């Protein structure tokens, strides 16, 4: 099942509950615009490199389109289409005045120098500058990109349109970025967990956690859950995995990764295979790396009682069926990892207003948005007697369909 097919299946389940007419389903599933561009630049050795870049703008019925740009060898048009649609539903779940978009370049950023990455990014921006903008489509960092990438995009875009800090979010603070943005996705996952566990009369500190991925999302989730009293018993990245049933020393692990660029070899831990992280004995699994890691074939091996989706689309519909049968609660990506886009919205608001927020305000407002979204989700789940993912898609599709009808054809 391709990412686009899986996303459409989640959509149609929600559309069935809403009795959405076929003509509206087709309209909401069809992207507003798909862009494929050639990005050629001169490499450090003087040779010519050519990569393919994509930007899919899915829906703008509720506001400017919003979504990250990822640099990864597996980037293709199907993945970008699916992720753009997920952004539409994600922004609707947390009720931001945005639609969804996504972009990427099929490349391995680890094989490019800093100068090559800058030239590639500037060429990509040259190809896209006339179809993005602070009131049109606002990119952000994603896998393989970061605040430096956004700084290059902002600078290149500004050459064509004048100083435009609001064209991207996730920028360095010195260039108009928001305090609290780096930790936002991980912090949003923590707030989502607090909401879920409060419903059960529990606290974050009463559970053990395994985290797949130790990039921006995974590392911040580890730090924040650890600070809240949660016990992190296993972590994995591309180099492998580590485990300690008594709990990992997360501050020391962060320092170790900063020094070695890998979780492997961390003192006081046992090595495990990266893929085995998904099957570790724990209460809560947080997949925070690549998508499509949990499917119908391996879902039955998961021992966790709860799954908090830090990555985009880590679980396919067949895995959801297995989890439901096994009593595993899945907090879906379009809610659980919405902290990033929410604080991106706060950054955009600060750029529009030309007024800087303090970090405490950013975090307080993020908690408020996540708590309100969870209350909305819970109401939909109760109304239809469905799981959280179906509730999230139903809430989102209803909001986008309503806006589309109001705007007219």
C-alpha positions as CSV (number, residue, x, y, z in Angstrom):
1,X,0.0,0.0,0.0
2,X,1.5,3.3,-1.0
3,X,1.4,6.3,1.3
4,X,-1.2,8.1,-0.8
5,X,-3.4,5.0,-0.8
6,X,-3.1,4.7,3.0
7,X,-3.9,8.3,3.6
8,X,-6.9,8.0,1.2
9,X,-8.1,5.0,3.2
10,X,-8.0,7.0,6.4
11,X,-9.8,9.8,4.7
12,X,-12.6,7.6,3.3
13,X,-13.2,6.0,6.7
14,X,-13.9,9.5,8.0
15,X,-15.9,10.5,4.9
16,X,-18.1,7.5,5.4
17,X,-18.9,8.6,9.0
18,X,-19.7,12.1,7.7
19,X,-21.8,10.7,4.7
20,X,-19.6,13.0,2.5
21,X,-20.9,13.0,-1.2
22,X,-18.6,11.5,-3.8
23,X,-18.1,14.8,-5.6
24,X,-16.8,16.4,-2.4
25,X,-14.6,13.4,-1.7
26,X,-12.9,13.8,-5.0
27,X,-12.5,17.5,-4.6
28,X,-10.9,17.1,-1.1
29,X,-8.6,14.3,-2.2
30,X,-7.3,16.1,-5.4
31,X,-4.2,18.3,-4.8
32,X,-4.5,22.0,-5.6
33,X,-1.2,21.9,-7.4
34,X,1.7,19.5,-8.0
35,X,5.2,20.8,-9.0
36,X,8.2,18.8,-10.1
37,X,11.4,20.8,-10.8
38,X,15.0,20.1,-12.0
39,X,17.6,21.4,-9.6
40,X,21.1,21.5,-11.2
41,X,24.2,23.0,-9.6
42,X,28.0,22.8,-9.7
43,X,29.5,20.5,-7.1
44,X,32.7,21.4,-5.2
45,X,34.7,19.3,-7.6
46,X,33.4,21.2,-10.6
47,X,31.0,18.4,-11.8
48,X,27.4,19.1,-12.5
49,X,24.8,17.5,-10.2
50,X,21.1,17.3,-11.0
51,X,18.4,16.4,-8.5
52,X,14.6,16.4,-8.7
53,X,12.5,18.5,-6.4
54,X,8.8,18.4,-5.6
55,X,6.2,20.7,-4.0
56,X,2.6,19.5,-3.6
57,X,0.1,22.1,-2.5
58,X,-2.9,20.1,-1.3
59,X,-5.6,22.5,-0.1
60,X,-6.1,26.2,0.7
61,X,-9.7,26.4,1.7
62,X,-8.9,27.3,5.3
63,X,-5.9,29.6,4.6
64,X,-2.3,29.6,3.2
65,X,-0.8,26.2,2.6
66,X,1.8,25.0,5.1
67,X,4.3,22.1,5.1
68,X,7.9,21.0,5.4
69,X,10.6,20.4,2.9
70,X,12.6,17.2,3.3
71,X,15.9,16.1,1.8
72,X,16.0,12.3,1.6
73,X,16.8,9.6,-1.0
74,X,13.3,8.1,-0.7
75,X,11.5,11.4,-1.6
76,X,9.1,10.8,-4.5
77,X,5.8,12.3,-5.7
78,X,3.6,9.7,-4.0
79,X,5.2,10.3,-0.6
80,X,5.0,14.1,-1.0
81,X,1.4,13.9,-2.1
82,X,0.5,11.8,1.0
83,X,2.4,14.1,3.4
84,X,0.8,17.2,1.8
85,X,-2.7,15.8,2.4
86,X,-1.7,14.8,6.0
87,X,-0.7,18.5,6.6
88,X,-4.2,19.6,5.5
89,X,-5.8,17.3,8.0
90,X,-3.2,18.1,10.7
91,X,-3.7,21.9,10.5
92,X,-7.5,21.3,10.6
93,X,-7.3,19.0,13.7
94,X,-5.5,21.7,15.7
95,X,-7.7,24.4,14.0
96,X,-5.0,26.5,12.5
97,X,-5.9,28.8,9.6
98,X,-3.8,26.9,7.1
99,X,-4.1,24.3,4.4
100,X,-1.6,21.6,3.7
101,X,1.5,21.3,1.5
102,X,4.8,19.4,1.4
103,X,8.0,19.4,-0.5
104,X,11.3,17.6,-0.9
105,X,14.3,16.8,-3.0
106,X,15.4,13.3,-3.7
107,X,18.9,13.4,-2.4
108,X,21.2,12.3,0.4
109,X,22.1,15.4,2.3
110,X,24.8,13.5,4.1
111,X,26.7,13.2,0.8
112,X,26.6,16.9,0.1
113,X,28.9,19.6,1.6
114,X,27.5,22.7,3.3
115,X,28.2,24.7,0.2
116,X,26.5,22.1,-2.1
117,X,23.5,22.1,0.2
118,X,23.2,25.8,0.0
119,X,23.5,25.9,-3.8
120,X,20.9,23.1,-4.1
121,X,18.5,24.9,-1.8
122,X,18.9,28.2,-3.6
123,X,18.2,26.5,-7.0
124,X,15.1,24.8,-5.5
125,X,13.9,28.2,-4.2
126,X,14.5,29.8,-7.6
127,X,12.2,27.2,-9.1
128,X,9.5,27.7,-6.6
129,X,9.6,31.4,-5.6
130,X,6.6,32.4,-7.7
131,X,4.3,29.8,-6.1
132,X,5.2,30.2,-2.4
133,X,4.8,33.1,-0.1
134,X,3.7,34.1,3.4
135,X,0.0,34.3,2.3
136,X,0.3,31.5,-0.3
137,X,2.5,28.5,0.8
138,X,4.9,28.6,3.8
139,X,7.6,25.9,3.9
140,X,9.3,24.7,7.0
141,X,12.1,22.2,8.0
142,X,11.5,18.5,7.8
143,X,13.7,15.4,7.6
144,X,17.2,16.3,6.3
145,X,16.6,20.1,6.5
146,X,16.9,22.6,9.4
147,X,16.9,26.2,10.4
148,X,19.9,26.9,8.1
149,X,18.0,25.5,5.1
150,X,15.1,27.8,5.9
151,X,17.5,30.8,6.2
152,X,18.8,30.1,2.7
153,X,15.3,29.8,1.3
154,X,14.2,33.1,3.0
155,X,17.3,34.9,1.6
156,X,16.9,33.6,-1.9
157,X,13.1,34.3,-1.9
158,X,13.8,37.8,-0.6
159,X,16.0,38.5,-3.7
160,X,12.9,38.3,-5.8
161,X,10.2,39.7,-3.4
162,X,12.0,41.9,-0.9
163,X,12.7,41.1,2.7
164,X,10.2,38.3,3.5
165,X,10.9,36.5,6.8
166,X,7.3,35.1,6.9
167,X,7.9,33.0,3.7
168,X,9.2,30.1,5.8
169,X,9.1,29.0,9.5
170,X,11.6,27.2,11.5
171,X,14.2,29.9,10.8
172,X,17.0,30.8,13.1
173,X,15.8,33.1,15.9
174,X,18.2,35.8,14.6
175,X,16.3,35.9,11.3
176,X,12.8,36.0,12.7
177,X,12.4,32.5,14.0
178,X,10.4,31.7,17.1
179,X,11.7,30.8,20.5
180,X,10.6,27.3,21.3
181,X,10.4,26.1,17.7
182,X,13.2,23.6,17.9
183,X,11.5,21.7,20.8
184,X,7.9,22.2,19.5
185,X,7.2,18.8,17.9
186,X,8.6,16.9,20.9
187,X,6.8,19.2,23.3
188,X,3.5,18.7,21.5
189,X,3.9,14.9,21.8
190,X,4.4,15.4,25.5
191,X,1.2,17.5,25.8
192,X,-0.7,14.9,23.7
193,X,0.5,12.2,26.1
194,X,-0.6,14.3,29.1
195,X,-4.1,14.7,27.7
196,X,-4.4,11.0,26.9
197,X,-3.1,9.8,30.3
198,X,-5.2,12.4,32.2
199,X,-8.3,10.7,30.7
200,X,-7.0,7.5,32.3
201,X,-6.3,9.1,35.6
202,X,-2.6,8.6,35.0
203,X,0.6,10.7,34.6
204,X,3.5,10.7,32.2
205,X,5.8,9.7,35.0
206,X,4.0,6.4,35.5
207,X,5.0,4.9,32.1
208,X,8.1,3.6,30.3
209,X,9.0,4.7,26.8
210,X,10.9,3.5,23.7
211,X,11.7,6.1,21.0
212,X,12.6,5.3,17.4
213,X,14.6,8.1,16.0
214,X,16.9,10.5,17.8
215,X,16.9,13.5,15.5
216,X,15.1,16.7,16.4
217,X,11.7,15.1,17.2
218,X,13.0,12.0,19.0
219,X,15.8,13.7,21.0
220,X,13.5,16.5,22.3
221,X,10.8,13.9,23.1
222,X,13.3,12.0,25.1
223,X,14.5,15.1,27.0
224,X,11.0,16.3,27.7
225,X,9.5,13.0,28.8
226,X,12.5,12.4,30.9
227,X,12.1,15.8,32.6
228,X,8.4,14.9,33.2
229,X,9.5,11.8,35.1
230,X,9.0,9.2,32.3
231,X,11.5,6.4,32.0
232,X,13.1,6.0,28.6
233,X,14.1,2.4,28.3
234,X,15.2,2.2,24.6
235,X,16.3,4.5,21.8
236,X,17.3,3.9,18.2
237,X,18.7,5.9,15.3
238,X,20.1,4.9,11.9
239,X,23.3,3.6,13.5
240,X,21.5,1.1,15.7
241,X,19.7,1.0,19.1
242,X,20.4,0.9,22.8
243,X,18.3,-0.3,25.7
244,X,18.3,-0.3,29.5
245,X,15.3,-1.6,31.4
246,X,16.2,0.6,34.4
247,X,16.1,3.7,32.2
248,X,18.7,5.6,30.1
249,X,20.5,8.6,31.3
250,X,19.0,11.0,28.8
251,X,21.1,14.1,29.4
252,X,24.2,12.0,29.2
253,X,22.9,10.4,26.0
254,X,22.2,13.8,24.4
255,X,25.8,14.7,25.2
256,X,27.1,11.4,23.8
257,X,25.1,11.9,20.5
258,X,26.4,15.5,20.2
259,X,29.9,14.2,20.4
260,X,29.7,10.9,18.4
261,X,26.6,11.6,16.1
262,X,25.2,8.3,17.1
263,X,23.4,6.6,20.0
264,X,25.6,3.5,19.5
265,X,28.1,2.7,22.1
266,X,26.4,4.7,24.9
267,X,27.8,3.6,28.3
268,X,25.3,1.9,30.5
269,X,23.2,0.5,27.8
270,X,22.9,-2.8,25.8
271,X,23.0,-2.7,22.0
272,X,19.9,-3.7,20.1
273,X,19.1,-3.8,16.3
274,X,17.5,-0.6,15.2
275,X,14.4,-2.4,13.9
276,X,14.0,-4.3,17.2
277,X,13.3,-1.0,18.9
278,X,9.7,-1.3,17.8
279,X,9.3,-4.5,19.7
280,X,10.9,-3.6,23.0
281,X,9.1,-4.2,26.3
282,X,7.6,-0.8,27.2
283,X,4.4,1.0,27.9
284,X,4.6,3.6,25.2
285,X,6.2,3.4,21.8
286,X,7.1,6.7,20.0
287,X,8.0,6.2,16.3
288,X,9.8,9.4,15.5
289,X,11.8,8.6,12.4
290,X,10.7,7.5,8.9
291,X,7.1,6.7,7.9
292,X,5.5,3.4,7.2
293,X,7.4,1.4,9.9
294,X,4.4,-0.3,11.4
295,X,2.3,-2.5,9.1
296,X,0.1,-5.5,9.1
297,X,3.1,-7.9,9.2
298,X,4.9,-6.5,12.2
299,X,2.2,-4.8,14.3
300,X,1.5,-8.0,16.2
301,X,5.0,-7.9,17.6
302,X,4.6,-4.6,19.3
303,X,4.5,-4.9,23.1
304,X,3.6,-1.3,23.9
305,X,0.1,-0.5,25.1
306,X,0.2,3.0,23.6
307,X,1.7,4.5,20.4
308,X,2.4,8.2,20.1
309,X,3.1,8.9,16.5
310,X,6.0,11.4,16.4
311,X,6.8,10.7,12.7
312,X,4.5,11.4,9.8
313,X,2.5,8.3,8.7
314,X,4.5,5.7,10.7
315,X,1.4,3.3,10.8
316,X,-0.5,1.9,7.9
317,X,-4.2,1.0,8.0
318,X,-3.5,-2.7,8.3
319,X,-1.4,-2.1,11.4
320,X,-4.2,-0.1,12.9
321,X,-6.5,-3.1,12.5
322,X,-4.1,-5.2,14.4
323,X,-3.6,-2.6,17.2
324,X,-7.3,-2.3,17.6
325,X,-7.7,-6.1,18.0
326,X,-4.8,-6.1,20.5
327,X,-6.1,-3.2,22.6
328,X,-3.3,-0.9,21.7
329,X,-4.2,2.8,21.7
330,X,-2.7,4.8,18.8
331,X,-2.5,8.6,19.1
332,X,-2.3,9.6,15.4
333,X,0.3,11.8,13.8
334,X,-2.1,14.5,12.7
335,X,-2.6,15.3,16.3
336,X,0.4,13.9,18.2
337,X,3.1,15.7,16.2
338,X,1.1,18.8,15.5
339,X,3.3,20.8,17.9
340,X,5.7,21.7,15.1
341,X,3.2,23.2,12.8
342,X,1.5,24.9,15.7
343,X,4.6,26.8,16.8
344,X,5.4,27.4,13.1
345,X,2.0,29.2,13.0
346,X,3.1,31.2,16.1
347,X,6.3,32.1,14.3
348,X,4.4,33.2,11.2
349,X,2.1,35.3,13.4
350,X,5.1,37.0,15.0
351,X,6.5,37.7,11.5
352,X,3.2,39.2,10.4
353,X,2.9,41.4,13.5
354,X,6.7,42.1,13.7
355,X,6.4,41.4,17.4
356,X,8.5,38.7,19.3
357,X,6.9,36.4,21.8
358,X,8.7,35.1,24.9
359,X,9.3,31.3,25.0
360,X,7.0,30.9,28.0
361,X,4.1,32.4,25.9
362,X,4.9,30.1,23.0
363,X,4.9,27.0,25.2
364,X,1.7,28.1,27.1
365,X,-0.1,28.7,23.8
366,X,1.0,25.4,22.4
367,X,-0.3,23.5,25.5
368,X,-3.6,25.4,25.1
369,X,-3.9,24.4,21.4
370,X,-3.1,20.8,22.1
371,X,-5.5,20.5,25.0
372,X,-8.4,22.1,22.9
373,X,-7.7,19.8,20.0
374,X,-7.7,16.7,22.3
375,X,-11.1,17.9,23.7
376,X,-12.4,18.2,20.2
377,X,-11.1,14.7,19.3
378,X,-12.6,13.2,22.4
379,X,-16.0,14.6,21.6
380,X,-15.9,13.2,18.0
381,X,-14.7,9.8,19.3
382,X,-17.5,9.7,21.7
383,X,-20.1,10.8,19.1
384,X,-19.1,8.1,16.6
385,X,-17.7,5.4,18.9
386,X,-14.4,5.3,16.9
387,X,-10.7,5.2,17.6
388,X,-8.6,8.3,17.9
389,X,-7.3,8.3,14.3
390,X,-10.7,8.0,12.8
391,X,-11.9,10.8,15.2
392,X,-9.0,13.0,14.1
393,X,-9.6,12.5,10.4
394,X,-13.4,13.0,10.9
395,X,-12.8,16.2,12.8
396,X,-10.4,17.5,10.1
397,X,-12.4,16.4,7.0
398,X,-15.5,18.0,8.4
399,X,-13.7,21.3,9.0
400,X,-12.1,21.3,5.5
401,X,-15.3,20.2,3.8
402,X,-17.3,23.0,5.6
403,X,-14.8,25.6,4.6
404,X,-14.8,24.4,1.0
405,X,-18.6,24.5,0.8
406,X,-18.7,28.0,2.2
407,X,-16.2,29.3,-0.3
408,X,-18.1,27.7,-3.2
409,X,-16.8,26.2,-6.5
